[in-house]
Amino acid sequence: MIQEKQNLTRLHGQVTRPPVVVILGHVDHGKTSILDFIRKAHVAERETGGITQHIGAYEIEHPSTGSRQGGKITFLDTPGHEAFSAMRSRGAKIADIAILVVAADEGVKTQTKEAISAIKKAGIPMIVAINKIDKSNIDIKKVERELSVKEVLLESQGGKVPAVKISAKTGQGIEELLEMIILVAEMEGLKTDISKPVKGTVIEASLDSKKGPIATIILSEGTLKIGEIIGTHFSFGKIKSMTDFSSKQIKIGFPSQPVVVFGFEKPPMVGEKIKVFQSFEEAKKEIKEEKRILPVFFVEKDKKVLNIILKADVLGSLEAIKEALFNLSQEKIILRILKSGVGNIDISDIKLAEDGKAKIFGFRVKTDSAAKSLIDKMKIKPKIFEIIYELIQAVRETMEKMVEPEILKKEIGKVKILTIFKVAQRQIIGGKVIEGEIEKGKECEVIRNEELIGKGKILNLQRNKKEVENISRGNECGILFEGEIKIKEEDILVIYTNV
């Protein structure tokens, strides 16, 4: 590999470069599972051990076997298609190929449609990965029909979009997917000129307490070298050191390779284009003032405001979340971000939430030990998520609750859930009445860890396998529950009646 790169540095003009691939699709359809399987199967163990933080991309080498083509592939490991859209909106064309993941048992969903739109706007080739074919209830024809409605016509239907049936769980079809990526890349004729001035894009950025500002860059032209002065419209610096995706030190960064750069004076913005400058003075001329969204100080009389504090693991995630949040409807509720930043939730966040009557939302972060002591005193409970879509949904639901008419409720009983028999839209669960009594047909709230997580309805009650209208305190019962929340053992159902 080293010899190959040394030879590459002596070349001039057009050379072939590896494809940069982004994987998009609906939440829970297997995007992360596919990336994880590919990483484990094609990244050497010594390299995997070097991956200590999220840098936004990684590189694999798919070997040639017989008639099968091989080659390097760079995968963007973004927080989701929200980040992909954020980068695209600033004119950064990063990915060469998009993998659209669709679950074989569920078909096209809301985020699938959004991902299709993002891919089409970016104008890059699409490969459909029909995932979860190891399941028994799959319906490939349904997937094909629903994709055709969104004008994604697969080759099996006489169209031009290739599709590969895979299982991220068993690995079935993954090698065929990689071969398809290599084939599409060859058909696209991905070329670059390493003798030209550097062109590249920031795909991730963060601030490390020990190493300082860190940025992951993918080049489209030229090469990066240690000691060069690099800059964007937001930040600049001299490259002190560089590593590849596995934290291995490198001296030269090549096109399509994820290059982690140390030396910026502050983290650049995700999606910014980078240049190499001859001097710091030249780099400073490129710097533009950061555009900030001013807080809302005047609110119309009939409007309410939801104040939030937003913390994320890296800048890419933070930008993606903020863009998605500002796209939420604010017709009735104004969303105001009092503070946003990278890093764990700390004491200052808790104090600001108390003073500003704000909710704290975190993405892939933790709460500092010092801040935890304040949480119980101030009764502030940060909500932390691993999936951007779920965080956005939580904010949306919080806004919706603020406009719901106040309904007076009378609590009539509580049930502690002991057993889960069946999980579906209508769940069959077993529990014990710990307060009052419960009645068939009544509404209920679902409490988990002393927090309200959703609502539902008691459709039916059984005691000793016989249907009953109500059950009093101390008795165990079977419940047919209807609601969007998936009930878990130890949950508390608070049964109430409206008054």
Stockholm file with secondary structure:
# STOCKHOLM 1.0

chainA/1-499         MIQEKQNLTRLHGQVTRPPVVVILGHVDHGKTSILDFIRKAHVAERETGGITQHIGAYEIEHPSTGSRQGGKITFLDTPGHEAFSAMRSRGAKIADIAILVVAADEGVKTQTKEAISAIKKAGIPMIVAINKIDKSNIDIKKVERELSVKEVLLESQGGKVPAVKISAKTGQGIEELLEMIILVAEMEGLKTDISKPVKGTVIEASLDSKKGPIATIILSEGTLKIGEIIGTHFSFGKIKSMTDFSSKQIKIGFPSQPVVVFGFEKPPMVGEKIKVFQSFEEAKKEIKEEKRILPVFFVEKDKKVLNIILKADVLGSLEAIKEALFNLSQEKIILRILKSGVGNIDISDIKLAEDGKAKIFGFRVKTDSAAKSLIDKMKIKPKIFEIIYELIQAVRETMEKMVEPEILKKEIGKVKILTIFKVAQRQIIGGKVIEGEIEKGKECEVIRNEELIGKGKILNLQRNKKEVENISRGNECGILFEGEIKIKEEDILVIYTNV
#=GR chainA/1-499 SS CHHHHHHHHTCCSEEECCCEEEEEECTTSSHHHHHHHHHHHHSCHHHHTTCCSCCSEEEEEECCBTTBCCEEEEEECCSCHHHHHHHHHTTCCCCSEEEEEEETTTCSCHHHHHHHHHHHHHTCCEEEEEECTTSSSCCHHHHHHHHHHTTCCBGGGTSSBCEEECCTTTCTTHHHHHHHHHHHHHHHTCEEETTSCCEEEEEEEEEETTTEEEEEEEEEESCEETTCEEECSSCEEEEEEEECTTSCEESEECTTSCEEEEEESSCCCTTCEEEEESSHHHHHTTCCCCCCCCCCCCCCTTCEEEEEEEEESSHHHHHHHHHHHHTSCCSSEEEEEEEEEESCBCHHHHHHHHHHTCEEEEESCCBCHHHHHHHHHHTCCCEEESSHHHHHHHHHHHHHHHHSCCCCEEEEEEEEEEEEEECSSEEEEEEEEEEEEEETTCEEEEEETTEEEEEEEEEEEEETTEECSEEETTCEEEEEEESSSCCCTTCEEEEEEEC
#=GC SS_cons         CHHHHHHHHTCCSEEECCCEEEEEECTTSSHHHHHHHHHHHHSCHHHHTTCCSCCSEEEEEECCBTTBCCEEEEEECCSCHHHHHHHHHTTCCCCSEEEEEEETTTCSCHHHHHHHHHHHHHTCCEEEEEECTTSSSCCHHHHHHHHHHTTCCBGGGTSSBCEEECCTTTCTTHHHHHHHHHHHHHHHTCEEETTSCCEEEEEEEEEETTTEEEEEEEEEESCEETTCEEECSSCEEEEEEEECTTSCEESEECTTSCEEEEEESSCCCTTCEEEEESSHHHHHTTCCCCCCCCCCCCCCTTCEEEEEEEEESSHHHHHHHHHHHHTSCCSSEEEEEEEEEESCBCHHHHHHHHHHTCEEEEESCCBCHHHHHHHHHHTCCCEEESSHHHHHHHHHHHHHHHHSCCCCEEEEEEEEEEEEEECSSEEEEEEEEEEEEEETTCEEEEEETTEEEEEEEEEEEEETTEECSEEETTCEEEEEEESSSCCCTTCEEEEEEEC
//
